[in-house]
Structure formats: structure tokens, C-alpha cells
């Protein structure tokens, strides 16, 4: 039974941060760490003590994760960045509330003695002889210790305490992965057994030694189950600083953990789900999809929509699934002006379908214009209350500009950018994925049947543009980073320009119906351009749904990304192969890399015809490299093993920590199907006849650090996982089991109730009603039985797992 975990993190904003710069302000950013590994870095918010980030991350990770930490730092142009404070959340704290954490949390001081990481390997024996009681502690090794020295390493030694006695191991110089293999014996007089404490320290020639972490075992543990294995290092117990003097962060954190059964256990549920989309949608009240639509609410609706869309995409039935939900929503809607305007399961499902299927199309359409806005940094403003005439003067004018001059210049710039955006969109119908075009064709047919007549001729256009423009193009323009259009968030000036462009695109998507209404009358100078664009948009929407064939939208599809599709590309620095000469050189050369579902290829430039490649089927590990290995930051390694059986490591340097995390994640996902991955590898380099990490002298020595193949960042290109998606749907259905049982009892009560008027002719209507009730009861009974079978299967697998642990 596979295990899966997903950590959703949203770094919202900060408040009351301390000033770290002489200007009386700070330039804060956040580092997000999961078990001491950096998984994300937010943008820097310049000159602010109350920064707003609004950045979201989803991290896929193994179930044995322990802690999430968010560090707030002040970026400095010269010297090291200043640490402002941090927030640490244990796994237990995150899971205390099933809804997760959504609150302001005070920052704590960063205490070096509390910044511990890594594990220690011990074997303990408790013996008794004629001289009394003896404790034998075999200190084998440690791994992933915190770097305490300026070189990025440590000089660790272990100190063992038992009762009033203590002993120390030898000191291993310049390593975070020490191998001691020393047995320390401590004796104690008969009587009560004392607890055992093992501390790890970094030896310093000058000044006091630095604490690296500790483990402690109770007397009961020593007697009943003597420690033998790897143990996570912990800090000294101390009270957290919760006074709020360092400010606070608003975080949203939710952990989703589950155990996924083998595929055959989900077949009955899958059959019910597939049957749901084949039947009548409007009258359905008891199928799994109807139940899910009733239950889905709040934050879980988007996650559920994503899981359902991926599940039906994998079966090639995304079209019928979306058609089922949209038919139900259209049937319930009386006012066409409110159609698909709520965050219903139907709306969220179509929105997630666009992201899963159309993200590459979105990039092709919008990336050129968005890049221009970022690079040109033109000042644009139409709202008189927000105009900064001084800034306008520096950028565009000689002398003092008037408000009218700023408005005219801004209008010209905005219409120029908007013209490029509209041109790119209306000419893109042929590049839009066929699955998306077919889905919109079905949607328009459904809307036309529900709202016929000349007075409703625009409703079909509004339904399509409401999704494509208001939920796809406009949000991507407003926040390009969230749609992978940019690596960083926009600065305040560019962000304001993007907001104006997004508002204009929204107005075009509304087909001009709300122009001139509301409080934003200052947008009136844009109205002529927007009205001219509306007819072009209608023609584009007609072209979009003008596709032949009766293929189903989204089908067949077994993967979101075709194996030959480029999922990530960009320049990296590649380390040259080590020369055979006596002098060891570590030279990195700039190369352009492309990652597809089949290989990682690289060349001197993007246009270079001669390319080298690494088949993904040969990848055994993709891991970070310690900064001290090459005295370079943001280096990763790709460990491959071909038919000869000899492993080979390629070292690549990324431009920043986010680029590193994204390449690590993309490569790990692309190589996920490989079965023989490495459980451990070396985070250093083999240099001067030994590994820089663990100091072992053999190049073929076993890895000293655990690999992290399960740690990836969630995004639109995540591979389909039908079993995990079915498990998520099952968990959501469990929440509605009581409602299903209640409905079953109500239906049975209606069926057995006495006739109010026995003399009245019941006719065929009552017979049909009874037949519908019988079908509903049968469907609910079947669904409840499927849920009960899955629950029993989970309990059986859990018992087996507990039995194996006990053994």
C-alpha cells in the first residue's frame, strides 16, 4: 500500500516587522523549509515592514516528514542577509485541526542552539555483571548535520551522558557526515536506571563549541526496547519567544496524508463514477458525483475539482464529466447573468481543466506580451487618485507633466499592450488544445438549449468567455508567477500596470456589458478600444468551437504532458567532465537544457543543432549538492546508471534557489516511473581522493545521505495518479456517508407511508414515482456498500502494517 502526503503552504503577509536597514525599513523575504530542506523562496518586498506576498506552494512529500519552518530575512545588497525571525510548525501542530492552520503567528528569535538537523545512528545495550550495571553505546555515524563552520561543514564529536558519567568520541574534522564506529561503556551502581542522553557538538579551536543536536532515551526504553538505528536530532528544550516583538506572519498551512490501496480496490468506485456521467444529469440525486457536488465546499472544492478532472482525464472521459456538471448547473440557473459566476464544483472543474490541459497554450499566447511589460517597466495610470506626477516626469517627460498628459501617455501605452494581447488571443483558436475546444463546444450547446431566443444570443458567448477570459487569461495577466509566466512577482509599478491590463481583459470577456457602471469611471478612456475588440472576440469564440468530429473532450488521455513535450528549459551551468590529469579542476560551462518526458538534453545555445542527452530511464537520483563541494551555491546532481552498471554523476548549477527547486522537482517527476532509484547518495563531490561530504576514500562508497525522490513541488504538470485521485474522492464521500444513510431512511419512509386518499386513482404517475424511488434506494445502497468495502480494506492493510512494525 503506497503512502502519499501533500503540504499546502500559503505565505500571505507580514506585519510589524523590525527595521533592519539604516533607512528605518527592511527588504523582507521568506525561506520555506521542510525538514531543513529549502523548498521555496518568496519574492523580496522592498522597503516594507508590512509586506504582502500571497505566494502559494504545494509540496509532495513522504509521510515521515516532521517540521515546517518559515524564516523571514532582510535582503542586503552588500554582505549577508539579516535574519529577522522564524516560525516552526511541527507535523502534530499542523494536523491538530483537519482544516489546517490559517492565522497570524508571531515570529520567534533564531537561536543557533535550536537550529539543529540530521540524524545519528546508535546501538545501545544494557548489561549487568558482578560489578554492577553497564551501558554500552555504539556510536556509529551521523548524517546531514548542520554546517557550523564558515567552510560549510562541521567538526563533530559525540558526548554520551548516563547518570553521573559521561564519555566523548573522537572529533571528525570537516564533515557533516561523520563515521565514528566507537563503542563507549559507562557503568552505574545498582539502583534506579538513569536516562541516556547523546549530544553532538561541533568542535572549535577558538571559543565555545557549537551544539548540533541531541537524542534522549528514558529508562523504560533502555530496558524494554534498547535503541538500535537512526534517530532524529532534537534541540535543547526551551520556551519559544511569543511576545510579538519581531512581528508576525499570516500563514495558511494544510497537510493532506493518505494511504493509497492497490488499484483493484478502487474499481467498484471507479465504475460508479463512470456510470454517473453516462446517465441523466439534471435529475441525479444519489450518484457519487451528485453527492460530491453537495458536499464540496470552501477550500476543498478546488482540490476535489482537480482530483476529479485528473481522474476522468486518465480515463479519456473529461468531456462527459464536464458536460454532466455543467448541465446540472445550467438546469438550476434561471438568470443567465449569474451563469457560472459562483465557485461551484462545475465552475471549479472547468477552471482546473483549463489549467491542466491549456497551460502551455496560455504560455504561447501571453508570455511575449507579459515579458514586454516586465522588461519595459513603463509607468501607466488612469486613476487620478493614484497618479504620481513626479514618477511620470522622471520616466516620460521634460518639465512638469499635467494630469492630462499622464493620462494620454498611459492610454497610449495601455492600448498598445492590450492590442498585442487581443491580437494574440483572437489569432490563437487553431493553437488551442482540441480537448479544450470540444469542451467549450459542448458547453455552448448546453447553454443554447437552456436559453434559446434572440434575447439570449450572447449567453453562449458569455459562458465561454467567462471561463476563458475571466478565469484563465485575466488571472494569468494579474499574477504571472502563479501561472509560470514569470519566475518572480512583479514590483509595485509593474503590478499596477498588470492590474489595469487584467481589468481591461475582464471587460472584454464580459463583452462590454458592464462598461460605464460601477465606481471605476476613470477607465472610460479605454472604452472605445474595448468596444472595438468585442466583435473580434465573438468571432474568435465562434472559431474556437468550430471543430468537426464527435470526439470527447479530454479523451483519450493517459498523461497531461506528451513524452516529447518540453516541460522545462533554460540555461544552467554544467560541470565539465573531470580531466585525467593530476590537477583536479572544477569548471562549469553555460549550456541550454531542455527536459521532456523522455530525456534531459543540452547544447551550447537554444538554436544549436548538436545536442547531448541523458535518457530519463537511466536516472537513479536527483539531489542537491552541498555548497562546500565546489564553493558554489544552488548546485544539483543527476545520478545516472547505464547498462554497464557504473554510476555517473552530472553536476548542474542553477541561477537561484527557486530555479534549483523547480529543476529538482521537474526532474524527479519525470524520472518517477524508474523502479531502481537510489536510497542514498553523496551530497558532496569526489575530490582529492575522497568524498567531500563523508571523507570516504572510495569513489564507489555507499551514499551517506538519504535521497528525496518523493519531495516535489505540485503544479499543473503533475503526472496523473488514478489510485491517489480515487482515494481522495473516497475520503470526500466518507464525509457524506451519514447524509446518504439519512436519505435512504427518508426514501424508505416515503415508500411505506399509508395512502392519504385510498379512493383516488393513483394512475401511472405514482408508479413512475415509486420506480424512481426504488432506483435511488438501490443507487444509495450500492454506494454505501462500496464505501464500506473500501473502509474495511483500509483497516485490513493498516493491521498488516502494524503487524510488520511489531515484528
Phi, psi and omega in degrees: 000122182283153179241141180220148177216147181218127182248116178263124185233129173232114175271105190275294186198171176233164179210150175054039177286150179285152178280128180249349182254159181294342179284354182086016179225190177216165176239076192279147168215167183239141169251130180254122180241137172244114184051050174071008176250125181291123179249345181196154172227128179284172173290157174275129176260110189283138174052060181211137172255356175228067187287150172242124179253305181063033183261139183241144178220143170239124183244119173276131185210164178289162184288348183268021178288152187244320193209143172248134178228138177239117180258138175252126182233157175255119183284132178240138179291323181243133178084188182280150176291145180274136176275125179271313181174184182209164173233127178246130179234119177284163177302321181295321180293323181291322184270001180300324176246124181304334180278353180088201183246133175213088186195170172278135181230130180291143175283145177251157177291148178270106180264121181306326180289344178264350182271072181251157177203167176096185184221158176234143181255121184228154169223119187242137175233138176249115187239156176227136177219193184295332182274354179129210185260138182232133175248123180251114182249112178269104178270103187276297185197174174220162181213152177057039177290158179292138175283120182254344182261161183296338180283355182088011179234194175214171175240077192279148167217159181250144177234125185252128179245131174213112184065230180265008184249153176210149177221158180235150172276177173287165178263130177258119187278142168055058177202149171257003182228065186286145173243108179265307183053049181242140178253121179251128181249129178235140182246151181218145179291154178304148181141207181293135180284136179271155174290159178252132177231131178242120180249143175247135183228153173261120182283132176236135180291323181243132180085186184277157177289153181260136181284135181247345179138170183210160170227149182221141182232135181284160176304323180297318178296318180298326183277317188271316181222081182305135183301138178201100180146202181267139181226135182286133179284142182237156177280169172296138177298133178202157180283137179283147176280109182241023182284345180081009182290341179261007182091189184212158174242146170260118183239148168238118184225132177217132180252127176245119180235143178202160175246123188262127180282164172301155190305321187298335181288339181265357183301314179301319179293319179299319179297320178295319179297317181293324177294328182301315185283348180271342183267182178294130186276319190295322184267358185290127178230353189231359178285163178304321180292322177295321178294317180296322179297326179287323186278325188296126180205155173063220186294332185285345185294318180293317178298316180296318179299318179298314180298316181294317180298316180294322180298313181284331174299318180297334178264002182071024184235029178296325179299303177302324179297310179295323179296321178300310183291318182291325176297320179295318180291318180297320181296330182275349186266125177260326180260113182299339180289344180256006185295124177061022180270347177268167178269058179284171177298324178296313181296315180294325180292316177295320179298314179291326177298318178299318181291320183289322186263329190250012184296319180293324175298317177301316180298317180298323185282314191260335188303316181302316182288317180298320179296322178298316181299317180293318186282324184278332175051046178283144177276124180224130178200131177248340182280115182301328182288347181247000183291136175245096185294328179295318178295319178299322180296317182295328188268319195236344191231159167254129185087192183269119181281154174265167178299322180294320178296318178298318181296317181294317179296316180296320179298318178296318179294316181297314180295329176295311178295317180296322178300319178294320180295311181297317178301317181295322182288309187290343178262010188255007185303320182291337180268349179294135181305139182303322180300322180289320180295319179293324178296318179291328176296315177298320181298315181295321177300316181297317181293321179297321178293325183280326183233075178281173176102157183294325183293343180246025186293337180272352186296320181295324177291318181295325179296317181286313182291333176300323176280308190289319183268311186281332184249000184230293184292311184297313177299325179293324177291321183291317182228078185300329183296323182291344179249019178060025176275336177220156179279336184228158173292160180283154172287169186304318181294312179295323179300320178294320177298318179295324178297317178297317179295320180295320177299319180294317179295323176298318179297321177295318179296332176278004180057032175073013185292332184249017179295135179085356179258159177088190188271346187268061180291341180292350175279358184306323179300339179276345188304315180303317179295318182296318180295323178294331184279341188294318180296323178294323179293320177300315179299320178298317180294326175294317178296324184299320184264004179274074179235141181269164175095157180254024179298153179274139180298131177085005184229156346278148180216122177254351180210147178286331183238125178294144183307329182272354182286138177281118181264338176203143179207158179156173181280136171226161174261121182255133178286131177294153176299138184296127181290160183278355181291174182291323181283128179269121180241141178240091184251132178249131181242144182286127179222153179262120185254144174229131178247123174242185178285355183244327187203163170250110184247158180208155180207174183294320180221166178300330183270352185296132184279330182275118183232147170255159184213156175239113178296133181294335179294343180266355184286128180249339178196148174226109189221163173288161175238136178304142180300329182287345182297318179236006187057039180224142177273164170060043179256139175233165179232142175245110181265123181238160178213115182270199183293336181287343180087356180271123180288150179224139183242129175251126181258131182229136177253130179263168187278335178201179186292324179291320176299319177299312181297322181289322177292317177303313182296314182297317180292321179294320178294316183295328180262010184302323181293344182298132187273325188259057178284157179281139175276339180212153177208179180262122177279004177249199179234152177276110190219134180055040174081013177201161177283132181291341184275306186247359176068014177289144188269352181259129179298328182273008181300146181299148181301149184256353182230143179294146176275165186232047184296336182276350183268108180221161176267132179284136174203187186296338184268009177305135180294153177292140179223086187303322182292315179295322179291320177295323178297319178296319178296319178300315180299322180290322179293327178301326180296335181257012183297319180296322178295322177296317179297318179297318179296323179297318178295320179296318179296321178295323179294321177295323184289327185261001181293144180291153179291136179286321182227091186295334183281348183279139180290118182289323177073187182286337183298317180294325178295319178294320180297318179296323179293320178297317179298320179295321178294320179295317179298319180295319180294316180295317179299318179296315181296317179299322179292320178297317178296320179294320179297318178294322179296317178295321178298319178297317181296320179295315180294326178293320178295320178297317180296320178294323178294321178293322178295319180297323178291000000 
